[in-house]
């Protein structure tokens, strides 16, 4: 499945449908300990919404029960939320995860169909084009954000995040200069960089105040962190970790706090259960 030694690449989606791929079960806590994982909820999607000035979507996402993938499918298909099928949610989840970064219909179709073995959902070229077009009608402000990134590339080839992290882009531009590979990299830069820096800032707070007393850091995977914690301290450690990871930031002039979901694995890294907030 993966040619990698990165623990974050251990199969997760495949494991849901085929137990033989659930190798996360092989990673178990030590005697008297449990795993506690903190995950920044829909982090990139929230930052993309802020970069686009989509306050309506951010307000909806503030509801912990809100399912952005189901809502996207229901809105575009003009269905009630309860009428959204599993196949609908699969198609529009993939759309939410990728189309905001400039993906075209062909790559979107391939991504959906590559996962069909596990999801049971396939899509034709005609359907893929329709989903992409509908997604952009639902989120017209995406184009404005992309245009801003293109202007920065044309100006100096430099983009800077709200945390002050700067990146210079050296990639060649196509003749058209719109949604070429360098432009797509520039679009993805701020959401992905902001999430990584936000998590790292939370990890520093944990390291300074709690590491070694309430648990130990084991692993970071982009927008999540894994700890090993004495079993009797799991509830408190989970709350402390949540407090460390949640920080008010400003993105595109919008104040935003990305919630952290905290889970516990008593037997292994597989099948984590949510801890009470």
Secondary structure, DSSP 8 states (H G I E B T S, - for coil): ------GGGS-SHHHHH-GGG-GGGG----TTEEEEEEEETTHHHHHHHHHTT-HHHHHHHTSTT--HHHHHHHHHHT--GGG--HHHHHHHHHHHHHGGGT--HHHHHHHHHHTHHHH-----HHHHHHHHHHHHHHTTTHHHHHHHHHHHHHHTSEEE-TT--EEE------SS-SS-HHHHHHHHHHHHHHHHHHHHHHHHHHHHHTBTTTBEEEEEETTEEEEEEEGGGHHHHHHHHHHHH--EEEETTEEEE--EEEEEESS-SSS-EE---
